[in-house]
């Protein structure tokens, strides 16, 4: 017997929430746990631009043969332009390029393996809190993981703590930063905060890895890229992970990219050769369907315009839900206490509810969210915000 000593890994708590929600017979239940965008009907829709692009591919695509280790070349070029800007000097100088990956998670894993293999001895700094998978990805690659403060006990952004921690980071370490729509808190750095972080990165010779999973869900496709483009312009080297899961609705088609910028074009080719080698041993070649869809959309002005309109509508819905929930809490005397929900960006909110209140919400009112108090605001029903607010008020008494 070879497997007798193998134990069972605890299930993902969010998947457990999904299962509990599915079992709940209450017709008025709320799913604020799972990290997917939902429309007014409670569905996670396929954008019309994606459907049109898929139809074109069905009619035109003649082969399912392998693509290269860096993936779809058109996708790589166009996603680089989306992230860095179509007029980026780095792209013009061939100092930056993209390697296609199976989703943003694949991009993070590729980055972790690249750091472990090519930059031995470097530690990785993550925000506290952060997306839990960040921790397991980088630790799983054998990297030392440290944390910088991000949100304080008062449920406010702790910029001073963040900066102080980075000042203590060993020279050469990697610091993972969320470009926008911080997961799980929804609290984003302001432009002055980003400049302060950049100054420390330069002074301490740190390597930034910017996780860009929600482009377009914060303040706009261009606005959300501000910090990424600032760092790319000011630093000789940068890593960026990009995901098409949310803004293109390609969750299960696993479409993402790891972007790298280097001090010159020759060094970029060295780095890309290493990434292709590592990717070959992880997944060989990435799945093409989602990347081909994205390339079709970004490469066609009419389709891109439709997609931009759809992204704007998704962002607007989330913003309206945030504002609406705070307004619905006002009659309960809780608008000021939860005002931060309206100021946060993206799908997620650190509500400030404690684990006991989260448990009571689930058991008394069939409101499902993560035990930390993180809620997916995009999962709320605009027609039932008063009901949700009443439930929150009940557990806050």
Residue pairs with C-beta under 8 A, 6 or more apart in sequence:
13 370
13 371
14 33
14 34
14 35
14 370
17 31
17 33
17 34
17 368
17 369
17 370
18 31
18 33
18 34
20 362
20 368
21 29
21 31
21 33
21 368
24 366
24 368
26 366
28 366
28 384
28 387
29 366
29 367
29 368
30 365
30 366
30 367
30 368
30 379
30 380
30 381
30 384
30 388
30 391
31 38
31 42
31 368
31 376
31 379
32 367
32 368
32 369
32 375
32 376
32 377
32 379
32 380
33 368
33 369
33 370
33 375
33 376
33 379
34 376
34 379
35 183
35 347
35 348
35 376
36 44
36 246
36 251
36 376
36 378
36 379
37 44
37 246
37 249
37 314
37 318
37 347
37 378
38 44
38 378
38 379
39 45
39 317
40 317
40 381
40 382
40 383
42 379
42 381
44 249
44 251
45 249
46 249
47 248
47 249
47 307
47 310
48 306
48 310
49 297
49 303
49 304
49 306
49 307
49 310
50 248
50 249
50 250
50 293
50 297
50 307
52 303
52 306
53 292
53 293
53 294
53 296
53 297
53 300
53 303
54 293
56 296
57 289
57 292
57 293
57 296
61 292
64 288
66 284
66 285
67 285
67 286
67 288
68 276
68 285
69 99
69 275
69 276
69 277
69 279
69 280
69 284
69 285
70 76
70 97
70 98
70 99
70 100
70 272
70 275
70 276
70 279
71 98
71 99
71 100
71 101
71 257
71 285
71 286
71 288
71 291
72 100
72 288
72 291
72 292
72 295
74 295
74 299
75 98
75 100
75 255
75 257
75 291
75 292
75 294
75 295
76 97
76 98
76 99
76 100
76 257
77 98
78 294
78 295
78 298
78 299
79 98
79 242
79 244
79 257
79 259
79 294
79 298
80 88
80 91
80 96
80 97
80 98
80 257
80 259
81 88
81 91
81 298
82 215
82 221
82 225
82 242
82 298
83 212
83 215
83 225
83 228
83 240
83 242
83 259
84 90
84 91
84 96
84 225
84 228
84 229
84 232
84 259
84 261
85 222
85 225
85 229
88 96
88 229
88 232
89 233
90 96
90 232
90 233
90 261
93 264
93 265
94 265
94 268
95 261
95 262
95 263
95 264
95 265
95 268
96 232
96 259
96 260
96 261
96 262
96 268
97 259
97 260
97 268
97 272
98 242
98 257
98 258
98 259
98 260
99 110
99 257
99 258
99 260
99 272
99 275
99 276
99 279
100 255
100 256
100 257
100 286
100 291
101 107
101 109
101 110
101 241
101 256
101 257
101 258
101 279
101 286
102 254
102 255
102 256
102 283
102 286
102 287
103 243
103 244
103 245
103 254
103 255
103 256
104 211
104 213
104 241
104 242
104 243
104 245
104 256
105 133
105 137
105 256
106 254
106 256
106 282
106 283
106 286
107 241
107 242
107 243
107 256
107 257
107 258
108 133
108 134
108 137
108 138
108 211
108 241
109 137
109 141
109 282
110 258
110 275
110 278
110 279
110 282
111 209
111 239
111 241
111 258
112 124
112 137
112 138
112 140
112 141
112 143
113 141
113 278
113 282
114 239
114 258
114 271
114 274
114 275
114 278
115 122
115 124
115 138
115 141
115 143
115 174
116 141
116 142
116 143
117 274
117 278
118 271
118 274
119 172
119 174
119 207
121 172
122 143
122 172
122 173
122 174
122 207
123 143
123 144
123 145
123 146
123 169
123 170
123 173
123 174
124 138
124 143
124 144
124 145
124 146
124 173
124 174
124 175
124 176
124 209
125 145
125 146
125 147
125 148
125 165
125 166
125 169
125 173
125 174
125 175
125 176
125 206
126 134
126 135
126 138
126 145
126 146
126 147
126 148
126 176
127 147
127 148
127 149
127 150
127 162
127 176
127 177
127 178
127 182
128 147
128 148
128 149
128 150
128 151
129 150
129 151
129 184
129 185
129 350
129 372
130 147
130 150
130 176
130 178
130 183
130 184
131 183
131 184
131 211
134 176
134 211
135 145
138 145
138 176
139 145
146 169
146 173
147 165
148 161
148 162
148 165
148 166
148 169
148 175
149 158
149 161
149 162
149 164
149 165
150 157
150 158
150 161
150 162
150 182
150 185
150 187
151 157
151 158
151 185
151 187
151 350
152 158
152 161
155 340
155 350
155 352
156 187
156 340
157 187
157 189
157 193
159 189
159 193
159 196
162 197
163 196
163 197
163 200
166 175
166 197
166 200
166 201
166 204
166 206
167 200
167 204
169 175
169 204
169 206
171 204
171 205
171 206
172 205
172 206
172 207
173 204
173 206
173 207
174 206
174 207
174 208
174 209
174 239
175 201
175 206
175 207
175 208
175 209
176 208
176 209
176 210
176 211
177 189
177 197
177 208
177 209
177 210
177 211
177 227
178 188
178 210
178 211
178 213
179 210
179 211
179 212
179 213
179 214
179 215
179 224
179 225
179 227
179 228
179 240
180 188
180 212
180 214
180 215
180 217
180 218
180 219
180 224
180 227
180 345
180 346
181 188
181 213
181 214
181 217
181 218
181 224
181 345
181 346
181 347
181 348
182 188
182 345
182 346
182 348
183 213
183 214
183 346
183 348
184 348
184 350
184 370
184 372
184 374
185 344
185 348
185 349
185 350
185 374
186 341
186 344
186 345
186 346
186 347
186 348
186 349
186 350
186 377
187 340
187 344
187 350
188 218
188 344
188 345
188 346
189 197
189 227
191 226
191 227
194 226
194 227
194 230
195 230
198 230
198 231
198 234
198 235
200 206
201 208
201 231
201 235
202 234
202 235
207 237
207 238
207 239
208 231
208 235
208 238
208 239
209 239
209 240
209 241
210 227
210 228
210 231
210 238
210 239
210 240
210 241
211 241
212 224
212 225
212 228
212 240
212 241
212 242
212 243
213 241
213 242
213 243
213 245
213 246
214 224
214 243
214 246
214 247
214 346
214 347
215 221
215 224
215 225
215 242
215 247
216 224
216 247
216 311
216 312
216 314
216 315
217 224
217 246
217 247
217 311
217 314
217 315
217 318
217 345
217 346
217 347
218 224
218 315
218 345
218 346
219 315
219 345
220 312
220 315
221 247
221 308
221 311
228 240
231 238
232 238
232 240
232 261
235 261
236 261
236 262
236 263
237 260
237 261
237 262
237 263
238 259
238 260
238 261
239 258
239 259
239 260
240 258
240 259
240 260
240 261
241 256
241 257
241 258
241 259
242 256
242 257
242 258
242 259
243 255
243 256
244 250
244 255
244 256
244 290
244 294
245 251
245 254
245 255
245 256
246 347
247 311
247 314
248 255
248 290
248 293
248 294
248 297
248 307
250 290
250 293
250 294
253 287
253 289
253 290
253 293
254 286
254 287
254 290
255 287
255 290
255 291
255 293
255 294
258 275
260 268
260 271
260 272
260 275
261 268
262 268
262 270
262 271
279 285
279 286
296 303
297 303
297 304
297 307
298 304
298 307
314 378
317 378
317 382
318 346
318 347
318 377
318 378
320 382
321 377
321 378
321 380
321 382
321 385
322 341
322 342
322 344
322 349
322 377
323 342
324 382
324 385
325 338
325 341
325 342
325 377
325 380
325 385
325 388
325 389
326 335
326 338
326 339
326 341
326 342
327 335
327 385
328 385
328 386
328 388
328 389
329 335
329 337
329 338
329 389
329 392
329 393
331 389
332 389
332 390
332 392
332 393
332 396
334 389
334 392
334 393
334 396
337 352
337 396
338 351
338 352
338 392
340 349
340 350
340 352
341 349
341 351
341 377
344 350
347 376
347 377
347 378
348 374
348 375
348 376
348 377
349 374
349 375
349 377
350 372
350 373
350 374
351 369
351 373
351 374
351 375
351 392
352 373
353 361
353 369
353 373
353 392
353 395
353 396
354 373
355 371
355 372
355 373
357 373
357 395
357 396
358 369
358 370
358 371
358 372
358 373
359 371
360 394
360 395
361 367
361 368
361 369
361 391
361 392
361 395
362 368
362 369
364 391
364 394
364 395
365 391
365 394
365 395
367 388
367 391
367 392
369 375
369 376
380 388
381 388
